Amino acid sequence: MARTCLYSSHQNHGATIVDFHGWDMPIRYSTIPAEHQQVRESAGLFDLCHMGRLQVSGPDAEAWVESLVTLDVSKLALGSARYGFVCNEEGGILDDLIVYRLQDRLFIVVNASNREKVIAWFEKHKNGRNAELKDLSSELAMIAIQGPNSNEILSSGLGIDLKLLEEMAYYKISEGEILGTQGLLATTGYTGERGFEIFLPNEKAVEAWETLLKSAGPRLAPIGLGARDTLRVEAGMPLYGQELSESLSPYDAGLGPVVKLDKGEFMGSTRLKAIKEQGASRKLVGVKIESKRIARTGMKVLQGEREIGEVTSGIPSPTLGHPVALISVTSDTDSSEDLFVDIRGKITPITPVALPFFSNTRKQASKAL
């Protein structure tokens, strides 16, 4: 099992540790609902060091990345970020990622479970370009602080200028000094709340983690993967392996806006263009569960007696006070007709609702696409 540089801190703070894609990671420190509300009401601290952090540099760096991702890298301004996909030739999603533009390089964050696959894919399709991909995952830590009090806590805890924090819009990145060393600060959170991702050398990670927790007191608490999942579902954000996979295109996942077909050819673009013209075979829908029962991943979704899809993610929403779910159904599903989910043999009605279920960054997120 792999462990992040913050593993001992998780143990010291009483975390329950689980296997997450081959990593020993904290699932919770107290209870998932309490940690969820901590983020919604104040702020929470997340260990994201298991994620992949890649750097692409050199004269052909932009052209290389541009050829393999769905977003338009050429339109990515200095200090900005965009969400997109790496797809295969058939338009299937190999991974979702975020690309950041820095002064002399592109910085990319990918999923922990897909890091090696993405690196191999990039190298396979380098095509002689004068550029280099460096995997920084084992040397550069990634910590997130999320919640309405993030600005003040980060400023007072790590001495980062409050005005700089307040002026950073959603999906931006800044490079500067953090705890006496060069680091990165980004605003690309996964919770639907104001927040930041802090990138700094591994040897500074524990100091940053403990300093923030000590200086903030009860305004900040460590948050495990359990609450991270409930927060991201409420925010309507997909997770690879559940809403996203190689068998689905971005259009099947309801994320067509991040596919920039007008930028020219890129890996999978021919097939993606055809899917857009013909229409996707599936669609992602948010639903309210009309019961206290929780719809879990893989449970069947029905319309009448016909099986039309399945639950991709389901949670008891702490913010809304009732269960919600993301479901993947056939694209011809008429959402005006009654829908049901089979919860362990109990046929339970569900009601489609607009996504996100809850988010304080919805307007900013739509602009970032």
C-alpha positions in Angstrom: 0.0 0.0 0.0 1.2 3.5 -0.8 1.1 6.2 1.8 1.3 10.0 1.4 3.7 12.2 3.3 0.8 13.1 5.7 0.1 9.5 6.8 1.5 10.0 10.3 -0.6 13.1 10.7 -3.7 11.2 9.8 -2.9 8.6 12.5 -2.2 11.3 15.1 -5.5 12.9 14.4 -7.4 9.6 14.9 -8.3 8.9 11.3 -9.9 5.7 10.1 -7.7 4.5 7.3 -8.9 2.6 4.2 -7.5 1.3 0.9 -8.3 3.8 -1.8 -7.0 2.7 -5.2 -3.9 1.2 -3.5 -3.3 4.1 -1.1 -3.8 4.2 2.7 -6.1 7.2 3.0 -8.3 8.6 5.8 -12.0 7.9 5.2 -13.0 9.9 8.2 -11.7 11.4 11.5 -15.0 11.9 13.3 -18.3 11.3 11.4 -18.9 11.9 7.7 -21.9 14.2 8.3 -20.0 16.3 10.8 -17.0 16.7 8.5 -19.3 17.5 5.6 -21.0 20.3 7.6 -17.6 21.5 8.8 -16.7 22.3 5.2 -20.1 23.9 4.4 -20.1 26.1 7.5 -16.4 26.9 8.1 -13.5 25.0 6.5 -11.9 21.6 6.1 -8.4 20.3 5.2 -7.9 17.5 2.7 -4.9 15.4 1.9 -4.8 15.1 -2.0 -1.2 13.9 -2.2 -2.4 10.6 -3.8 -3.4 12.6 -6.9 -1.1 12.7 -9.9 0.9 15.9 -10.5 2.6 16.3 -13.9 4.7 19.0 -15.5 5.1 19.5 -19.2 7.7 21.9 -20.5 9.7 22.6 -23.6 9.1 24.4 -27.0 6.4 21.9 -28.0 4.7 21.5 -24.6 1.5 23.2 -25.6 1.2 21.3 -28.9 1.8 18.0 -27.2 -0.9 18.6 -24.5 -3.2 20.2 -27.0 -3.1 17.0 -29.2 -4.3 14.8 -26.3 -6.9 16.8 -24.3 -10.4 18.0 -25.1 -9.9 21.6 -23.7 -8.4 24.4 -25.8 -4.9 24.8 -24.3 -4.1 27.7 -26.7 -6.8 29.8 -25.0 -5.5 29.1 -21.5 -4.2 32.4 -20.1 -1.2 32.6 -17.8 -2.3 31.8 -14.2 -5.5 30.1 -15.4 -6.8 26.5 -15.3 -9.3 24.5 -17.3 -11.1 21.2 -16.8 -11.1 18.6 -19.5 -10.5 15.0 -20.6 -7.9 12.7 -22.1 -9.8 10.4 -24.5 -8.9 7.4 -26.5 -9.4 7.1 -30.3 -13.1 6.1 -29.8 -13.8 9.1 -27.6 -13.8 7.1 -24.4 -12.6 8.9 -21.3 -9.1 7.7 -20.1 -9.2 10.3 -17.4 -10.5 13.7 -16.4 -7.9 16.3 -15.5 -7.1 20.0 -14.9 -4.5 21.8 -16.9 -2.9 25.0 -15.4 -0.7 27.4 -17.3 2.4 28.7 -15.5 5.1 31.1 -16.8 7.2 28.5 -18.6 5.3 25.2 -18.4 2.0 23.5 -18.1 1.0 21.8 -14.9 -1.6 19.0 -14.9 -3.4 17.2 -12.1 -4.8 13.7 -12.9 -6.5 11.0 -10.8 -4.5 8.8 -8.6 -5.7 5.6 -10.2 -5.0 6.8 -13.7 -1.6 8.5 -13.3 0.5 5.8 -14.8 -2.0 5.2 -17.6 -2.0 8.9 -18.5 1.7 9.2 -18.4 2.1 6.2 -20.7 -0.5 7.6 -23.1 1.3 10.9 -23.3 4.6 9.3 -24.0 3.1 6.9 -26.6 1.7 9.9 -28.5 4.6 12.3 -28.2 5.4 11.9 -31.9 8.9 13.4 -31.6 7.8 16.7 -30.1 10.5 18.7 -28.3 9.0 18.6 -24.8 9.4 16.8 -21.5 6.8 15.3 -19.1 8.0 15.1 -15.5 6.0 13.3 -12.8 6.2 15.4 -9.7 3.7 13.3 -7.7 6.4 11.9 -5.3 8.0 15.2 -4.6 5.3 17.8 -4.6 2.6 17.6 -1.9 -1.1 18.6 -2.6 -3.3 19.8 0.2 -6.7 21.4 -0.1 -8.6 23.8 2.2 -12.2 24.2 1.3 -15.0 26.2 2.9 -16.3 29.8 3.4 -13.5 30.7 5.9 -10.7 29.4 3.7 -9.3 32.9 2.8 -8.9 34.0 6.4 -7.5 30.7 7.7 -5.0 30.4 4.9 -3.8 33.9 5.3 -3.4 33.8 9.1 -2.0 30.3 9.2 0.5 30.4 6.4 1.1 34.2 6.1 -0.3 34.4 2.5 -1.5 37.9 1.6 -5.3 38.1 2.3 -5.9 40.5 -0.6 -4.2 38.0 -3.0 -6.5 35.2 -1.8 -9.6 37.3 -2.0 -8.8 38.4 -5.5 -8.1 34.9 -6.9 -11.1 33.9 -8.9 -12.3 30.3 -9.4 -10.0 28.2 -11.6 -6.8 30.3 -11.2 -3.3 29.4 -10.1 -0.6 31.6 -8.5 3.1 30.8 -7.9 5.0 32.2 -4.9 6.5 31.6 -1.5 4.8 29.4 1.0 6.5 28.6 4.3 9.8 29.9 2.9 9.8 27.7 -0.2 8.4 28.0 -3.7 4.9 26.7 -4.0 1.7 26.9 -6.0 -1.8 28.0 -4.9 -4.8 27.1 -7.0 -8.6 27.6 -6.8 -9.9 24.5 -8.4 -11.9 22.8 -5.6 -14.1 19.7 -5.7 -16.7 20.6 -3.0 -18.8 23.5 -4.3 -17.2 25.8 -1.8 -14.6 28.5 -1.9 -11.2 27.0 -1.4 -7.6 26.4 -2.4 -5.2 23.7 -3.4 -1.7 24.2 -2.0 1.2 22.6 -3.8 4.6 22.6 -2.0 7.6 20.2 -1.5 6.8 17.0 0.5 9.1 18.0 3.3 6.9 21.1 4.0 3.6 19.2 3.9 3.4 18.2 7.5 4.4 21.7 8.7 1.7 23.3 6.5 -1.0 20.7 7.6 -0.3 21.1 11.4 0.3 24.8 11.3 -3.1 25.4 9.6 -5.0 23.1 12.0 -3.3 24.6 15.1 -3.7 28.3 14.1 -7.3 27.9 13.1 -8.6 25.9 16.0 -12.2 24.7 15.6 -12.7 26.8 12.4 -10.7 24.1 10.6 -10.7 20.3 10.8 -9.1 17.5 8.8 -11.6 15.9 6.4 -11.6 12.3 5.0 -12.6 10.8 1.7 -16.1 10.1 3.0 -17.1 13.7 3.3 -15.1 14.6 0.2 -17.5 12.3 -1.7 -20.7 13.6 -0.2 -19.5 17.2 -0.9 -18.6 16.5 -4.6 -21.9 14.7 -5.2 -23.9 17.6 -3.8 -21.8 19.8 -6.1 -22.7 17.6 -9.1 -19.1 16.8 -9.8 -18.2 13.5 -11.5 -15.8 10.8 -10.2 -13.7 8.6 -12.5 -14.8 5.0 -12.2 -18.4 6.0 -11.4 -19.7 8.8 -13.6 -16.7 8.6 -16.0 -15.0 5.6 -17.7 -13.4 4.5 -20.9 -16.7 3.1 -22.1 -18.3 6.6 -21.9 -17.6 9.7 -23.9 -17.8 13.2 -22.3 -21.2 13.6 -24.0 -22.5 10.5 -22.3 -21.5 12.1 -18.9 -23.3 15.4 -19.7 -19.9 17.2 -20.1 -19.9 18.1 -23.7 -19.1 21.8 -23.1 -15.5 20.8 -22.2 -15.0 19.2 -25.6 -13.6 22.0 -27.8 -14.1 20.5 -31.3 -13.4 23.8 -33.0 -9.8 23.9 -31.9 -8.7 21.4 -34.5 -7.9 17.7 -34.5 -6.9 15.9 -31.2 -7.0 12.4 -30.0 -10.6 11.1 -30.3 -11.9 14.3 -32.0 -13.2 12.5 -35.1 -15.3 10.1 -33.0 -16.4 12.8 -30.6 -17.6 14.9 -33.5 -19.7 12.0 -34.7 -21.1 11.4 -31.2 -22.1 15.0 -30.9 -23.9 14.9 -34.3 -25.6 11.6 -33.7 -26.4 12.2 -30.1 -25.0 10.5 -27.0 -26.3 7.0 -26.0 -26.6 8.0 -22.4 -27.1 11.0 -20.1 -26.3 11.8 -16.5 -29.2 12.9 -14.4 -29.4 14.2 -10.8 -32.3 12.8 -8.8 -33.9 13.2 -5.3 -34.8 9.9 -3.6 -38.3 10.0 -2.4 -37.5 7.9 0.6 -35.0 7.8 3.4 -33.3 4.9 1.7 -29.9 5.5 0.1 -29.4 4.6 -3.6 -25.9 3.1 -4.0 -23.6 2.8 -6.9 -24.8 0.1 -9.4 -28.4 -0.1 -8.3 -30.9 -0.4 -11.2 -32.9 2.6 -12.5 -36.3 1.7 -13.9 -39.1 3.3 -15.9 -42.1 1.1 -15.6 -40.7 -2.4 -15.8 -37.9 -1.4 -18.2 -34.4 -1.1 -16.9 -33.0 2.2 -18.3 -29.8 2.7 -16.3 -28.1 2.6 -13.0 -27.0 4.7 -10.1 -23.4 6.0 -10.4 -23.2 7.8 -7.0 -25.7 8.1 -4.2 -25.5 9.8 -0.8 -27.6 11.0 2.2 -27.2 14.7 1.5 -26.3 16.4 4.9 -27.0 19.8 3.4 -30.4 19.1 1.9 -31.5 16.6 4.5 -32.6 13.9 2.1 -30.9 11.3 -0.1 -29.8 12.2 -3.7 -28.1 10.4 -6.5 -26.5 10.7 -9.9 -27.8 8.2 -12.4 -26.7 7.2 -15.9 -29.7 6.4 -18.1 -30.4 5.9 -21.8 -30.5 9.2 -23.7 -34.1 8.6 -24.8 -35.3 8.5 -21.2 -38.3 10.8 -20.7 -37.7 12.4 -17.4 -41.3 13.6 -17.3 -42.4 10.0 -16.8 -42.1 8.3 -13.4 -38.7 7.0 -12.5 -37.7 4.4 -9.9 -34.6 2.9 -8.4 -34.4 -0.7 -7.1 -33.0 -0.3 -3.5 -32.4 -3.9 -2.4 -35.7 -5.1 -3.8 -37.7 -2.0 -2.8 -38.8 -0.1 -5.9 -38.4 3.5 -4.8 -39.6 6.6 -6.7 -37.0 9.2 -7.7 -37.5 12.8 -9.0 -35.1 14.4 -11.5 -33.6 17.7 -10.3 -31.2 20.2 -11.8 -27.6 19.8 -11.1 -25.8 20.7 -8.9 -27.8 19.7 -6.0 -26.0 22.4 -4.0 -23.0 24.6 -4.8 -21.7 28.0 -3.8 -19.4 28.1 -6.9 -22.0 27.2 -9.6 -21.7 30.4 -11.6 -18.0 30.4 -11.4 -17.8 26.7 -12.4 -19.9 27.2 -15.5 -17.6 30.1 -16.6 -14.6 27.8 -16.1 -15.9 25.4 -18.7 
